[in-house]
């Protein structure tokens, strides 16, 4: 049973890291589930304080990940720009990995804004904002997930050996 939970935790850890980049997969929550599974194997692995810190960190980052794009309305970003950035990112990942994702976010947002009927300068401004917010959230999610993955692997190695 212990090794099954550890294996599941490993799968959640890998999926969590991938989910930091692919928008439809919730990266940090999956990494947190991996920590929960490992803690279920042996409740003395992580302290309650440790788990609470990561729980609130994951909740904050996840909330920000969903709410920050909505703040784009103040910068004139429409839903077409947001959808364009997501589609551009996916196209960039598929056709020009790994850097195509970054270019795809910006190009997709600008194309989305132009499709919405905005002037070139407004579309560029909205595209730049969407690009910067997307990159910021990818980096924040990735940093948090890498930290949780580190603790998962460190404690798994200690537990097994």
C-alpha positions, 0 to 999 in steps of 0.5 A: 500500500505504501509503494502504491501511494508513493507511486501515485504521488510521483504521478501527481508530482509529474502531472503538477509540473506539467500543469504549470505550463499547460493551462488546463491542468492545475499544477500546484494543487496536483503537487500538493496532493502528492505531498498529502499522499506521501504524508498519508504513508507516514504522518511524521514526514511533514509537520502540520505547519509545513502542510498548512503553509503549502496549502495556503500557498497553493490556494493563493497561487491558484486563486491568483492564476484564475483572478489575475487575467480578469484584472486585464479588463483595466488594461483593456483586455477582452475575452477574445484576447484572453482566449487568443492567448490561450489558443496561441500558447497551445499552438506554440507548444505544439508547433514550436516547443518550448519557446513557441509557448511564449511567443504564442501567448503574445501573438494570440492575445494580439490577434484576439484583440484585433479580432475583437475590433481594437486598434493596433496600439490597443491590441498590442497593449492588451497583448503585452499585458496578457503576455506578462501576466501569463508569464508571471503566473507560469513562473510563480506556479512553476517555482511553487511546484518545483519546491513541493516536488523537491520536498516530495522526492527528498522525503521519498528517498529518505522513506525508501532508503 
